[in-house]
Amino acid sequence: MLHADLLEQARGFGPQIVALRRAIHSEPELGLHNPLTRDKIRAALAHLPLEWREGPSTTGLVAVLKGGAGDGRRVLLRGDTDALPMDEETGLDFASTIAGRMHACGHDTHTAMLAGAAEVLCVRRESLAGEVMFMFQPGEEGFHGARFMLGDGLIDPLPQAAFALHIMPNSPHGLVAGRNGALLASADQFDIIVSGAGGHASMPHMALDPMPVAAEIVTAIQAMVTRKFPVSDPVVATVAKIDGGTAHNVIPDKVRMRGTLRTLSVENRARLQEELHRLAGGIASAHGMVADVTITPGFPVTVCDARAVDLGECVATDLGGEGRFHRMDHPIMGAEDFSYVLEKVPGAMFFLGVSHQGQDWRSCCGIHSPRMVVDEAVLPFGAAFLAGCAERFLSLGFE
């Protein structure tokens, strides 16, 4: 059982958590280098007894808190810091001041809750037997920031457990959700170039038109997914962009396609790539053309350790009572680069519902929406949850 005052302490830091979230939200940054956000984090936590680490590849930070009750276990808590390249349409007083950038995935709240957890755990430092690592990580939105921070040695020696929290604006207010095993999918990008021979649009018999071949490949990809992969281990293959041609009466030489491949297992990830090469090449060859397929590897599958999920359920229940934790029946086909950490360290990611109290959460805008908003009243609970996961693990391990 957690100390009863953990949530109250986190609520006491509520104004600081909200202020940091709003400051970060108003000046969003992209990619691996978020210097404004880094400086806000350092300033907000400068008064705490933390040891700071930085590396050459990113503006990522790791703050280390050494417990006062002696050496023991080591646990990592992670929050991401980067935003998305999109305009904001929320109308908030603290909306993005930078055109084409918005914290539409909630990383501003993740960072603020992690900072709140640091405040709480520093208050409780003397009772902690072990070490807490607070990982403030840029470059989650497709830039592999976690992999770079691991490569820079910022979390060496590795902890024995790792936890992260991701908000969900279209989920019930204050509900924590998680599941054992695959939580989120792997995500790879594919590019296909179908090469033919251009000509006049009125005389397709005198050209090699790559356009209908590209269309055939798009359709065949859907059949491949449903006929070669079991529904019990699902995959998603989506063609998201097709580019070809310059005019209404010109057959182009080439058509380019781009999309995403999502899987929930290492085996299907490799097989889906093989099948895509075979399918695109075979269809193009049947029409006397060539299809070049390029796969750009993305994030691995996010796999949660069952013991870590059990620990998170205990913490959520201790803080919020019965019914505060939901066991998800199915994974989500989105992707997360916290997966790089979970490949090396047993742990779990959880989702936190941040819809407004009393609102129909099903009607709320989801993450990556330009109109996404969150109920900031939930953020202290998120900070307490992260702190509780760390405190429980340091005390009990995966019991």
N, C-alpha and C positions, 0 to 999 in steps of 0.2 A: 504494500500500500504506500502511495506517495504521501509526503508531508502535506497536511491539509492546507497549508498556507501557500502552496506553490502557485495556484491560480490567482490568489489575491495579490501576491507579489507581482505577477505578470501584469495584472490589471493596474497596479500602481505605476507601472512603466508605460501604460497605454498612451499618454500624450507624446512621449518620446518616440514610441513606435510609429504612431500616425504621422508625426512631424517628419521623421526620416523617410517614411514611405512617400509622402507628398513632395518632399524636396527631390527625391530621386525621380518620381513620376514626371515632374515638370521639366526635367532636363534628361531625357532618355538618350542612351548611347547604344551603338551597335557593335557587334563583333567581339573580337578578343581584347580590345583596348577600350576600357571605360574609365578614363582617369577622373572625370568629375564625380562619378559614383564612388570610385575607390576613395577619393579624398573625403567625401561625405561620410563614408563608413569609418574611416580613421578618426575623423573629428568627433563623430558621435560616440565612439568608444575609447577615446584617448584617456579618459580618467580611470579606466579599468586596468587591473593587473594582468595584462595579456602580453604574450610574446608574439611578435609579428614576423611573418615570412612572406617574401615576394620573390618572383622568378623572372627570367628574361623573356619568356614567350608571351605573357599576357599581363594585364593589370590585376590578375587575381590575387587574393589575399588569403592567408591562413593565419588565424589568431589562435594561440594555444593558451589554455588555462590549466595550470597545474593545481590539483586539489591540495588542500591543507592537511588531509588525513593520511598522507603517505602515498607511496607508489602503488599502482594497481593496474587496472585495465585502462585501455585507451579507446575513446569513442569519437566518431566524426559526425558533425552536423553540417549540412550543406544548404546554401541558398544561392541562386543564380542572379546575375546583375544586369544582363543585356536586354535590349528592347527589340521591337520589330520595325522593319522599314515600311510604315504605313501612317496615314494621317489619322488623327484622333477626332472623333465626333461626339464626345461625351458632354461637352459644355461645362465641365467641372471648373471650379475656380482655380484649381491647380493643374489644369490640363497641360499637355505638352506645349512647350514654347519653341520647339524645333520642328519645322515643317518636315513631313515625311517620316516621322519617328513617333512611336507610341509604345508604352508599356501595356500591350494588349494581351500578354500572356501571364501577367501578374508577378513578374520577377521583382518588381519594386516591393510588393508585399512579402515575397519570400525573403528578400534581403532584410527588410524591416523586422520581420518575425525572428529571423536568426539573430539580429542585433539585440532584440528583446530577450531572447533566450540567453545570450551572453550576459546581459545585465542581471538576469535572475540567478544564473549559475554563479556569477561572481559574488553575489550576496550570500550564497550558500557554499562558498568555496571551502570553508574550513571543514565541512562535513564530507567533502568529496574525496574518495580514495581512488585517485587515478588522474587521468588527463582528458580534457575535452578539446577537440580541434574544430574550429569554426571555419568552414570553407566558403569563402565568398568568391563565386566563380563566374567570370564572363564567358561569352561565346557559346551559350547553350543552343542558340537558335541556328543550328547547322554548322557551327564553327569548331566543334570538338574541343571546347574549352577545358573540360574535365580531363581529356586525354593529354592536353598540353601541360596542365598543372601536375598531373601524375608524372609526366616525363621530366618536368623540372625538379622533381623530388620534393615538392612542397608538402606532401603528406607522408614522407618517410620519417621514421619507420611507420609502416602501415598500422592503422588502428585494428582492433578486433571486431568492431561493428561500425556501421554507417547508416544514417537516417536522413531523409529529406522529406519535405512537405510541399505539395503543389496545390494551389487554390483551384476551385471549380466554381465559377459564378452561377452556373446553372445546376447547382446541387443544393440539397436542403441546408439551411442555415446551421452552421456549426457541426455538421456531420463529418466524421472522419471515416474514410473508406480505404480499403486495401485488400490484397489477396496474396495467397501463396503462389510461388512460381512466376510464370510470365505475367507481368503487369502491363507492359507496353511493348510494342513491336520493334523489330529492327527496321531501318529505313535506308534504302539505297536508291540512288538516282540512276536512271538509264537514259541514254541518248542513242537514237537510231537515225542514221542517214541512209535513205533509199536513193540510189544513184541510177538514173536512166539516161535518156537522150532527149533534149528538148526539141521543140518544133512549133509549127503553127497549130493553134487549137482546132482549126477546121480540118486538119489532116493528121489525126492521132495515129493512123496506120503507118505514117512515115516517121514516127518518133517512138521512143520508149517512155511512156507516160508514168512517172513514179507516183502520181497522185492516187489513182485507184489502188495501187499496190500498198501504199501507206494506209489507205482506208481498210483494205483487207487485213493488214497486220493488226490494226486497232481492234477489229471485230474478232480476229482469231485469238488475240490475247485474252479476251473475256471467256471464250470457250476453253482455252488452255487452263485458266484458273479453276473453272467449274468442273472440268473433266479429268484433270491430272492431279488435283490436290484434294485431300479429304476435308470435309467440313469440320471434322474434329480437330484439325491442325490447320487453321485457315491461313490463306495468303490474300493479299490485295495487290493488284497491278493496275495502275491508273495512268493513262496517257493524258497529260495535263496541257500539253502545248503541241501544236502542229504548225509548221512554218514552211511555206513553199510558194513559189510563183511571184510574178511581178505585175502581171496585167491579166485582163479577162480573156485575152485571145492568144496567150502564150503558154505553151506546155513547158514547165521548168525542167532543168536537168536533175535537180535534187529536191527532195522533201525531207525536212528534219522533224523528228518527234522527240519529245522529252516527257518523262514521267517518273513515278515512284514505285518502288517494290517494297511491300511490307510483309514480314513473316514473324512467326512466334517461336521458331525453332531454328537451330543452327543448320539442321539437315535440309529443311525446306528453303532456307536462305540460299544455300549453295545450289540446290536443285532448280529453284525458280530462275536463277541467273542462267543456268545451263539451258533450260527450256526456252528462254527468251532468245538466246543466241540461235538455237536450232530453228525455232519458229520463224523469226524474221528472215534469217538467211535462206531457209527453204522456200518461203513464199516469194521472196524476191527472185531467187534462182528459177522458179517455175515460170516466171515472166521474162526471163532473160536479163535480169538486173541483179544488182548487188545491194545488200543491206549491211552496213557496218554498225555493230552494236558496241557501245561503251558503257561499262558499269562503274559508277563512282561510289565507293563504299561509304556508307553513313554510319549511324549509331547501331550498336548491337541490341539484341533483345534485353529489356530491363527485367531481370529475374530477382524476385524477392525471396529471401530466406524465410522459411516457415516459422522459425523461432523468433525472428525479428518482427514478423507480422503479429505473432502472439503477444510479444512485448508491447507493440503499439496498441493493440486492443486493450490490454490491461491499463495502459496509461490513459487512453481516451475514456475508459469506463471510470477509472479513479477520479478523473477531472470532471467528467460530465454526467456520470451515472449510466445506468443501463440504457441501451438503445442509442448511445452516442457513437458507436462504431458499427460500420456496415461491411460485411464480407461480400466482395464483388463476385458475382457468378462468372463473369467473363472478362478477359483482358480488353484493353483499348488499343486500337491499331495506330495511335499516335506513337511518337518516339521521344526518347530522353537520353541526354548524354551522361546522366547520373549512372547509366548502365555501365560505363567504363569503370566507375568506382566499384559497383556491385559485382563486376567480373573478378575483382581482386579481394573484396572484403564482404563478408556476409552482412546483410542489412536489408533495408526496405525503404521504398517510397510510399507515401500516403497522400490521399487527396483530402482537402478541407473545403467543405461547402461554405461559400461566402455570399450567397443570396441574402437579400435583406429580410429581416425577421417579419414573418407574416406575408411575404410576397410569394406568388406562385413561381417557384423556382424553375418550373418547366418552360416558362415564357421568357426567362432572362437570357440576355445575349451571352453566348459562350466565349471562351478564350479565342483570341485572334479576331474578334469583332471590333470595329472602330468605335462601337458604342458600349463596350464592356465596362461595367462598374462593379465595385465590391462594397460590401458592408464592412467598414473598418472596425466596427465593434467586435468582430470575430477575431481580429488580429492578436490581441493579448492571449486568447485561448490557444492560437497556433504557436505563439512563443512559449507558453506553458507546456504545450504538448511536446515540442522539441526538447525543452529543458528536462521534462519528465522522462523522455526516452533516454537521454544521456544519464540522468541521475539513477534511473532504475538499472541500466546496464552496468554502470560502475559499481553499484551495490550488489547486484544479483547475477550479473551475466545473463545468459540465455536460459534462465531457469523457468 
